[in-house]
Amino acid sequence: AQSVTQLDSQVPVFEEAPVELRCNYSSSVSVYLFWYVQYPNQGLQLLLKYLSGSTLVESINGFEAEFNKSQTSFHLRKPSVHISDTAEYFCAVGGSYIPTFGRGTSLIVHP
Amino acid sequence: NAGVTQTPKFRVLKTGQSMTLLCAQDMNHEYMYWYRQDPGMGLRLIHYSVGEGTTAKGEVPDGYNVSRLKKQNFLLGLESAAPSQTSVYFCASTRGGGTEAFFGQGTRLTVV
């Protein structure tokens, strides 16, 4: 069995401030971890993923996430957010044939 | 690249009506999924398929049926729509276990 907990349903932040979106997981099989982003009225799209190797993974738009096996966490961070980062963010765990998603965190960036 | 395509994008149904949502993927993925998204509930799995001709129930299957007659298509049916089925429906596909999920743009369904 696998599960994902996103600890914050909503995270408000001012533009150019740093942000961290928290994600904890549990899985009884090999762990593959993902962050997806959903912009308004769109489907989910992959932001970044951890499959193996370096525990720090990065996206092309400045987000990064670190796989921490001992704390079973995969928190998403960005050192300086933009208005355009306003979206819903979903953490997900793979490993079985059914990806399991967290409930999502709404990142709201204020000017 | 088409990826995953859902039709229709919007639909309004009256209680008791039926409809079918179509999901098509052109990536030759084995696994396909139907989710519903409701405020504060995240994504909940309705049904899924691990290959052509196979389907299985997810977390919230009641009131829905599915079929996967062709590998590229996954149909979600509502036989008798209820207001509780008002939601945004997403189809997704993956190549295999532990791989990236590709999502359609969603179908916004309102049942009145």
Interface residues (C-beta under 8 A of the other chain):
Chain A: S9 S30 Y32 F34 Y36 N41 Q42 G43 L44 Q45 L46 K49 L51 F90 A92 G94 G95 S96 Y97 I98 P99 F101 G102 R103 G104
Chain B: V4 Y31 Y33 Y35 G40 M41 G42 L43 L45 Y48 V50 G58 F90 A92 T94 G96 G97 G98 T99 E100 A101 F103 G104 Q105 G106
